[in-house]
């Protein structure tokens, strides 16, 4: 399959980068672990997050090269996490929300980003760095979405809970350090939900026409990685791969998100976000709008950034 090379390259890059963690960081994390050994009978809770809003505005007047007279784009990102630790037990919760809007004189107004993504993972340590874990993931959006064709014609393609994806999975979670973890499960159930009647009647996102959900059973691999690339540059990435045992198992579904944050000062930052999605059941691309395709979203901006105060108990 033509996406195998992309998947293999992505996995290779992440695993290589995971080996570049400085010795000082490893020592620092080791010291933290030693310091907490005296209080293993108590729950350890850590919560925090961040919020950013980026604004891009442009205007032209008598501009020979041409272009829109006015353009405005607003993109926002919100993250909240809450981690629990008690002896050999872990429970991690993470919520990501992305919203974006663009207004131009030629194209009018439309959204350019809309995602809600919640992941909850609970595990029990069975040996060093290896946990037997269960994972729950919910992913959807808030507002109506459209695909645009020639002459600015638009076609309704998505809305809240249409689609929505729910994963329930049991497997192994490998955590060699706090910045990298690899979760693998050969027992994963995925529900694709399409609650909107219009999309359901058309059999969108792989559901049978008139139905509101479809279940797939397969294998899931999820990789999370974060690191300080350089001073004031932070990378955070995630790669999910899913194979459906029941239908074309070699056509692997891919979800990958990459975020680079360039910190200017306490409140200002520049952000670059690159998302890649391939879902073999989303057949709305190609000349006849009946083929799957690699979905790519790239957004860059500069604006306000604030970190939620981290709390530990």
C-alpha positions as a LaTeX table, in Angstrom:
\begin{tabular}{lrrr}
\hline
Residue & $x$ (\AA) & $y$ (\AA) & $z$ (\AA) \\
\hline
Unk1 & 0.00 & 0.00 & 0.00 \\
Unk2 & 1.26 & 3.43 & $-0.89$ \\
Unk3 & 1.04 & 4.67 & 2.71 \\
Unk4 & 3.28 & 1.94 & 4.13 \\
Unk5 & 6.42 & 3.97 & 3.35 \\
Unk6 & 5.01 & 7.03 & 5.14 \\
Unk7 & 4.09 & 4.96 & 8.20 \\
Unk8 & 7.46 & 3.22 & 8.36 \\
Unk9 & 9.34 & 6.52 & 7.97 \\
Unk10 & 7.23 & 8.12 & 10.73 \\
Unk11 & 7.87 & 5.24 & 13.13 \\
Unk12 & 11.59 & 5.28 & 12.33 \\
Unk13 & 11.93 & 9.02 & 12.95 \\
Unk14 & 10.11 & 8.79 & 16.27 \\
Unk15 & 12.14 & 5.84 & 17.53 \\
Unk16 & 15.42 & 7.48 & 16.49 \\
Unk17 & 14.49 & 10.74 & 18.17 \\
Unk18 & 13.58 & 8.85 & 21.32 \\
Unk19 & 17.20 & 7.81 & 21.65 \\
Unk20 & 18.47 & 11.39 & 21.65 \\
Unk21 & 17.34 & 12.27 & 25.16 \\
Unk22 & 20.21 & 14.01 & 26.98 \\
Unk23 & 21.86 & 12.21 & 29.87 \\
Unk24 & 21.15 & 15.19 & 32.12 \\
Unk25 & 17.43 & 14.78 & 31.57 \\
Unk26 & 17.56 & 11.07 & 32.38 \\
Unk27 & 19.49 & 11.78 & 35.58 \\
Unk28 & 17.00 & 14.46 & 36.52 \\
Unk29 & 14.06 & 12.11 & 36.05 \\
Unk30 & 15.86 & 9.40 & 38.02 \\
Unk31 & 16.33 & 11.81 & 40.92 \\
Unk32 & 12.61 & 12.62 & 40.85 \\
Unk33 & 11.73 & 8.93 & 41.04 \\
Unk34 & 14.05 & 8.37 & 44.01 \\
Unk35 & 12.59 & 11.35 & 45.82 \\
Unk36 & 9.04 & 9.93 & 45.52 \\
Unk37 & 9.84 & 6.45 & 46.83 \\
Unk38 & 9.27 & 7.56 & 50.40 \\
Unk39 & 5.57 & 8.26 & 49.66 \\
Unk40 & 4.45 & 5.24 & 47.65 \\
Unk41 & 1.27 & 4.73 & 49.72 \\
Unk42 & $-0.27$ & 8.03 & 48.60 \\
Unk43 & $-1.82$ & 9.01 & 45.31 \\
Unk44 & 0.26 & 11.39 & 43.21 \\
Unk45 & $-1.80$ & 13.77 & 41.07 \\
Unk46 & $-0.46$ & 16.18 & 38.48 \\
Unk47 & $-2.59$ & 18.42 & 36.29 \\
Unk48 & $-1.99$ & 21.31 & 33.95 \\
Unk49 & $-2.18$ & 22.36 & 30.32 \\
Unk50 & $-1.98$ & 25.35 & 28.03 \\
Unk51 & $-4.05$ & 27.63 & 25.84 \\
Unk52 & $-3.02$ & 29.54 & 22.72 \\
Unk53 & $-4.76$ & 31.88 & 20.28 \\
Unk54 & $-3.11$ & 32.82 & 16.98 \\
Unk55 & $-4.33$ & 35.62 & 14.71 \\
Unk56 & $-3.24$ & 36.33 & 11.14 \\
Unk57 & $-4.56$ & 39.39 & 9.28 \\
Unk58 & $-3.77$ & 40.81 & 5.85 \\
Unk59 & $-5.09$ & 43.62 & 3.64 \\
Unk60 & $-4.29$ & 44.85 & 0.12 \\
Unk61 & $-5.02$ & 48.09 & $-1.70$ \\
Unk62 & $-4.01$ & 48.72 & $-5.33$ \\
Unk63 & $-1.71$ & 45.70 & $-5.11$ \\
Unk64 & $-0.48$ & 44.82 & $-8.60$ \\
Unk65 & 0.36 & 41.23 & $-7.75$ \\
Unk66 & $-3.27$ & 40.64 & $-6.80$ \\
Unk67 & $-4.82$ & 38.81 & $-3.87$ \\
Unk68 & $-7.63$ & 39.19 & $-1.37$ \\
Unk69 & $-8.34$ & 42.72 & $-0.20$ \\
Unk70 & $-8.84$ & 41.40 & 3.32 \\
Unk71 & $-8.07$ & 38.16 & 5.11 \\
Unk72 & $-8.34$ & 37.17 & 8.75 \\
Unk73 & $-7.57$ & 33.82 & 10.35 \\
Unk74 & $-7.99$ & 32.88 & 14.00 \\
Unk75 & $-6.77$ & 29.56 & 15.38 \\
Unk76 & $-6.98$ & 28.40 & 18.96 \\
Unk77 & $-5.66$ & 25.40 & 20.87 \\
Unk78 & $-6.51$ & 24.18 & 24.36 \\
Unk79 & $-4.87$ & 21.31 & 26.22 \\
Unk80 & $-5.61$ & 19.91 & 29.66 \\
Unk81 & $-4.01$ & 16.86 & 31.28 \\
Unk82 & $-4.44$ & 15.07 & 34.58 \\
Unk83 & $-2.13$ & 12.23 & 35.65 \\
Unk84 & $-2.50$ & 9.87 & 38.62 \\
Unk85 & 0.13 & 7.59 & 40.17 \\
Unk86 & $-0.17$ & 5.12 & 43.03 \\
Unk87 & 2.43 & 2.44 & 43.56 \\
Unk88 & 2.39 & 0.42 & 40.32 \\
Unk89 & $-0.83$ & 1.93 & 38.98 \\
Unk90 & $-1.16$ & 4.80 & 36.49 \\
Unk91 & $-4.11$ & 6.69 & 35.03 \\
Unk92 & $-3.45$ & 9.38 & 32.42 \\
Unk93 & $-6.09$ & 11.71 & 30.95 \\
Unk94 & $-5.50$ & 14.20 & 28.14 \\
Unk95 & $-7.88$ & 16.58 & 26.32 \\
Unk96 & $-7.01$ & 18.50 & 23.13 \\
Unk97 & $-9.34$ & 21.03 & 21.48 \\
Unk98 & $-8.54$ & 22.83 & 18.20 \\
Unk99 & $-10.74$ & 25.52 & 16.64 \\
Unk100 & $-9.94$ & 27.69 & 13.62 \\
Unk101 & $-11.78$ & 30.22 & 11.44 \\
Unk102 & $-10.77$ & 32.10 & 8.29 \\
Unk103 & $-12.44$ & 35.05 & 6.54 \\
Unk104 & $-11.44$ & 36.37 & 3.09 \\
Unk105 & $-13.10$ & 38.67 & 0.57 \\
Unk106 & $-13.06$ & 36.04 & $-2.20$ \\
Unk107 & $-13.91$ & 32.89 & $-0.25$ \\
Unk108 & $-16.11$ & 34.25 & 2.52 \\
Unk109 & $-15.97$ & 32.61 & 5.94 \\
Unk110 & $-15.21$ & 29.00 & 6.71 \\
Unk111 & $-13.51$ & 26.95 & 9.41 \\
Unk112 & $-10.02$ & 25.62 & 8.91 \\
Unk113 & $-9.67$ & 23.62 & 12.12 \\
Unk114 & $-12.12$ & 21.78 & 14.38 \\
Unk115 & $-11.20$ & 18.85 & 16.60 \\
Unk116 & $-11.92$ & 17.49 & 20.06 \\
Unk117 & $-9.73$ & 14.59 & 21.18 \\
Unk118 & $-9.88$ & 12.91 & 24.59 \\
Unk119 & $-7.61$ & 10.02 & 25.62 \\
Unk120 & $-7.76$ & 8.12 & 28.90 \\
Unk121 & $-5.29$ & 5.33 & 29.66 \\
Unk122 & $-4.99$ & 3.24 & 32.82 \\
Unk123 & $-2.20$ & 0.76 & 33.49 \\
Unk124 & $-0.52$ & $-1.56$ & 35.97 \\
Unk125 & 3.24 & $-2.08$ & 35.94 \\
Unk126 & 4.22 & $-5.69$ & 35.17 \\
Unk127 & 7.97 & $-5.03$ & 34.82 \\
Unk128 & 10.35 & $-2.10$ & 34.36 \\
Unk129 & 8.90 & 0.40 & 31.86 \\
Unk130 & 6.15 & $-2.04$ & 30.77 \\
Unk131 & 2.50 & $-1.71$ & 31.77 \\
Unk132 & $-0.62$ & $-3.78$ & 31.11 \\
Unk133 & $-3.00$ & $-1.01$ & 30.07 \\
Unk134 & $-6.48$ & $-0.18$ & 28.87 \\
Unk135 & $-7.16$ & 2.77 & 26.57 \\
Unk136 & $-10.25$ & 4.86 & 25.77 \\
Unk137 & $-10.21$ & 7.46 & 22.99 \\
Unk138 & $-12.98$ & 9.76 & 21.76 \\
Unk139 & $-12.48$ & 12.01 & 18.74 \\
Unk140 & $-14.97$ & 14.27 & 16.96 \\
Unk141 & $-15.67$ & 17.95 & 16.16 \\
Unk142 & $-18.01$ & 20.81 & 17.16 \\
Unk143 & $-19.33$ & 22.51 & 14.01 \\
Unk144 & $-20.58$ & 21.75 & 10.48 \\
Unk145 & $-17.91$ & 21.00 & 7.90 \\
Unk146 & $-18.00$ & 21.32 & 4.11 \\
Unk147 & $-15.88$ & 20.29 & 1.15 \\
Unk148 & $-15.51$ & 22.93 & $-1.57$ \\
Unk149 & $-15.56$ & 22.42 & $-5.31$ \\
Unk150 & $-15.37$ & 24.59 & $-8.46$ \\
Unk151 & $-17.04$ & 28.02 & $-8.35$ \\
Unk152 & $-17.14$ & 27.87 & $-4.55$ \\
Unk153 & $-19.79$ & 25.16 & $-4.50$ \\
Unk154 & $-19.83$ & 23.41 & $-1.16$ \\
Unk155 & $-20.99$ & 20.01 & 0.03 \\
Unk156 & $-21.99$ & 19.24 & 3.61 \\
Unk157 & $-19.55$ & 16.60 & 4.85 \\
Unk158 & $-19.44$ & 16.52 & 8.67 \\
Unk159 & $-20.78$ & 17.90 & 11.94 \\
Unk160 & $-20.75$ & 17.15 & 15.67 \\
Unk161 & $-20.83$ & 13.37 & 16.28 \\
Unk162 & $-20.78$ & 12.86 & 12.50 \\
Unk163 & $-18.31$ & 11.40 & 12.43 \\
Unk164 & $-17.15$ & 10.52 & 15.93 \\
Unk165 & $-14.65$ & 7.78 & 16.71 \\
Unk166 & $-14.53$ & 5.73 & 19.90 \\
Unk167 & $-11.70$ & 3.32 & 20.67 \\
Unk168 & $-11.67$ & 0.73 & 23.47 \\
Unk169 & $-8.42$ & $-1.16$ & 23.69 \\
Unk170 & $-6.43$ & $-3.48$ & 25.96 \\
Unk171 & $-2.73$ & $-4.01$ & 25.49 \\
Unk172 & 0.83 & $-3.20$ & 26.55 \\
Unk173 & 2.24 & 0.28 & 27.21 \\
Unk174 & 6.02 & 0.76 & 26.99 \\
Unk175 & 7.32 & 3.85 & 28.86 \\
Unk176 & 11.11 & 4.11 & 28.87 \\
Unk177 & 10.98 & 7.77 & 29.97 \\
Unk178 & 8.40 & 10.52 & 30.62 \\
Unk179 & 8.68 & 11.94 & 27.10 \\
Unk180 & 8.01 & 8.78 & 25.10 \\
Unk181 & 5.51 & 5.93 & 25.25 \\
Unk182 & 4.39 & 3.21 & 22.87 \\
Unk183 & 1.02 & 1.49 & 23.32 \\
Unk184 & 0.19 & $-1.64$ & 21.34 \\
Unk185 & $-2.98$ & $-3.70$ & 21.38 \\
Unk186 & $-4.09$ & $-6.69$ & 19.31 \\
Unk187 & $-7.55$ & $-6.38$ & 20.92 \\
Unk188 & $-9.15$ & $-3.10$ & 19.89 \\
Unk189 & $-12.75$ & $-2.21$ & 19.18 \\
Unk190 & $-13.48$ & 0.94 & 17.16 \\
Unk191 & $-16.89$ & 2.51 & 16.68 \\
Unk192 & $-17.51$ & 5.02 & 13.91 \\
Unk193 & $-20.60$ & 7.10 & 14.74 \\
Unk194 & $-22.65$ & 9.14 & 12.26 \\
Unk195 & $-25.63$ & 10.68 & 14.08 \\
Unk196 & $-26.61$ & 13.18 & 11.36 \\
Unk197 & $-29.54$ & 11.81 & 9.31 \\
Unk198 & $-28.38$ & 13.34 & 6.00 \\
Unk199 & $-24.92$ & 11.76 & 6.26 \\
Unk200 & $-26.29$ & 8.50 & 7.64 \\
Unk201 & $-28.73$ & 8.08 & 4.72 \\
Unk202 & $-25.80$ & 8.43 & 2.32 \\
Unk203 & $-23.68$ & 5.82 & 4.07 \\
Unk204 & $-20.95$ & 8.32 & 4.94 \\
Unk205 & $-17.77$ & 7.21 & 6.74 \\
Unk206 & $-18.37$ & 3.52 & 6.07 \\
Unk207 & $-21.72$ & 3.08 & 7.88 \\
Unk208 & $-24.57$ & 1.28 & 6.14 \\
Unk209 & $-27.11$ & 3.75 & 4.64 \\
Unk210 & $-29.67$ & 4.62 & 7.29 \\
Unk211 & $-27.48$ & 3.28 & 10.13 \\
Unk212 & $-25.76$ & 5.47 & 12.73 \\
Unk213 & $-22.68$ & 3.43 & 13.64 \\
Unk214 & $-20.34$ & 0.70 & 12.51 \\
Unk215 & $-17.95$ & $-1.40$ & 14.57 \\
Unk216 & $-14.49$ & $-2.56$ & 13.57 \\
Unk217 & $-12.25$ & $-5.00$ & 15.45 \\
Unk218 & $-8.52$ & $-4.92$ & 14.99 \\
Unk219 & $-5.05$ & $-3.90$ & 16.20 \\
Unk220 & $-4.01$ & $-0.47$ & 17.43 \\
Unk221 & $-0.58$ & 1.09 & 17.89 \\
Unk222 & $-0.24$ & 4.55 & 19.46 \\
Unk223 & 3.01 & 6.47 & 19.91 \\
Unk224 & 3.36 & 9.71 & 21.90 \\
Unk225 & 6.55 & 11.72 & 21.92 \\
Unk226 & 7.59 & 15.16 & 23.16 \\
Unk227 & 10.90 & 16.93 & 23.60 \\
Unk228 & 12.66 & 20.28 & 23.66 \\
Unk229 & 14.08 & 20.49 & 20.14 \\
Unk230 & 16.10 & 23.59 & 21.03 \\
Unk231 & 15.95 & 26.42 & 23.50 \\
Unk232 & 12.35 & 27.73 & 23.51 \\
Unk233 & 11.25 & 25.21 & 20.83 \\
Unk234 & 9.00 & 22.37 & 21.98 \\
Unk235 & 7.78 & 19.45 & 19.87 \\
Unk236 & 4.78 & 17.28 & 20.70 \\
Unk237 & 3.61 & 14.47 & 18.44 \\
Unk238 & 1.29 & 11.48 & 18.28 \\
Unk239 & 0.92 & 8.65 & 15.78 \\
Unk240 & $-2.03$ & 6.20 & 15.79 \\
Unk241 & $-2.17$ & 3.19 & 13.44 \\
Unk242 & $-5.24$ & 0.93 & 13.23 \\
Unk243 & $-5.74$ & $-2.26$ & 11.23 \\
Unk244 & $-9.27$ & $-3.64$ & 10.78 \\
Unk245 & $-9.16$ & $-7.45$ & 10.92 \\
Unk246 & $-12.56$ & $-7.74$ & 9.22 \\
Unk247 & $-12.00$ & $-5.50$ & 6.20 \\
Unk248 & $-8.74$ & $-5.03$ & 4.26 \\
Unk249 & $-6.39$ & $-5.37$ & 7.26 \\
Unk250 & $-3.41$ & $-4.19$ & 5.19 \\
Unk251 & $-5.13$ & $-0.83$ & 4.50 \\
Unk252 & $-3.93$ & 0.71 & 7.74 \\
Unk253 & $-5.76$ & 3.79 & 9.03 \\
Unk254 & $-3.44$ & 6.57 & 10.14 \\
Unk255 & $-3.86$ & 9.53 & 12.46 \\
Unk256 & $-0.77$ & 11.69 & 13.08 \\
Unk257 & $-0.51$ & 15.11 & 14.69 \\
Unk258 & 2.65 & 17.20 & 15.07 \\
Unk259 & 2.92 & 20.47 & 16.95 \\
Unk260 & 5.93 & 22.77 & 17.21 \\
Unk261 & 5.75 & 25.66 & 19.69 \\
Unk262 & 8.29 & 28.47 & 19.37 \\
Unk263 & 8.21 & 30.38 & 22.67 \\
Unk264 & 8.99 & 34.08 & 22.23 \\
Unk265 & 8.28 & 35.20 & 25.79 \\
Unk266 & 5.91 & 34.42 & 28.65 \\
Unk267 & 2.78 & 35.23 & 26.63 \\
Unk268 & 3.79 & 35.21 & 22.95 \\
Unk269 & 4.58 & 32.20 & 20.78 \\
Unk270 & 4.58 & 30.95 & 17.21 \\
Unk271 & 3.00 & 27.60 & 16.43 \\
Unk272 & 3.18 & 25.16 & 13.56 \\
Unk273 & 0.75 & 22.25 & 13.38 \\
Unk274 & 0.79 & 19.43 & 10.83 \\
Unk275 & $-1.92$ & 16.73 & 10.86 \\
Unk276 & $-2.10$ & 13.65 & 8.62 \\
Unk277 & $-5.15$ & 11.38 & 8.41 \\
Unk278 & $-5.82$ & 8.35 & 6.25 \\
Unk279 & $-9.07$ & 6.46 & 6.81 \\
Unk280 & $-9.91$ & 3.77 & 4.26 \\
Unk281 & $-13.63$ & 4.19 & 5.03 \\
Unk282 & $-13.68$ & 7.93 & 4.24 \\
Unk283 & $-14.33$ & 7.73 & 0.49 \\
Unk284 & $-15.16$ & 11.31 & $-0.44$ \\
Unk285 & $-12.09$ & 12.13 & $-2.55$ \\
Unk286 & $-11.02$ & 11.62 & $-6.16$ \\
Unk287 & $-12.73$ & 12.63 & $-9.43$ \\
Unk288 & $-15.98$ & 10.92 & $-8.47$ \\
Unk289 & $-15.78$ & 11.61 & $-4.71$ \\
Unk290 & $-15.69$ & 7.87 & $-3.98$ \\
Unk291 & $-12.08$ & 7.20 & $-3.04$ \\
Unk292 & $-10.07$ & 7.40 & 0.19 \\
Unk293 & $-7.20$ & 9.85 & 0.35 \\
Unk294 & $-4.46$ & 11.19 & 2.61 \\
Unk295 & $-5.84$ & 14.22 & 4.45 \\
Unk296 & $-3.25$ & 16.89 & 5.25 \\
Unk297 & $-3.72$ & 19.98 & 7.41 \\
Unk298 & $-0.93$ & 22.51 & 7.94 \\
Unk299 & $-1.37$ & 25.66 & 10.05 \\
Unk300 & 1.20 & 28.23 & 11.21 \\
Unk301 & 0.58 & 31.34 & 13.28 \\
Unk302 & 1.79 & 33.69 & 15.99 \\
Unk303 & $-0.14$ & 34.86 & 19.00 \\
Unk304 & $-0.98$ & 34.52 & 22.68 \\
Unk305 & 0.17 & 31.56 & 24.77 \\
Unk306 & $-0.41$ & 30.83 & 28.43 \\
Unk307 & 0.27 & 27.70 & 30.43 \\
Unk308 & $-2.21$ & 26.52 & 33.03 \\
Unk309 & $-0.59$ & 26.37 & 36.43 \\
Unk310 & 0.63 & 22.84 & 37.08 \\
Unk311 & $-0.71$ & 21.38 & 40.30 \\
Unk312 & 0.70 & 18.41 & 42.17 \\
Unk313 & $-0.73$ & 16.57 & 45.15 \\
\hline
\end{tabular}
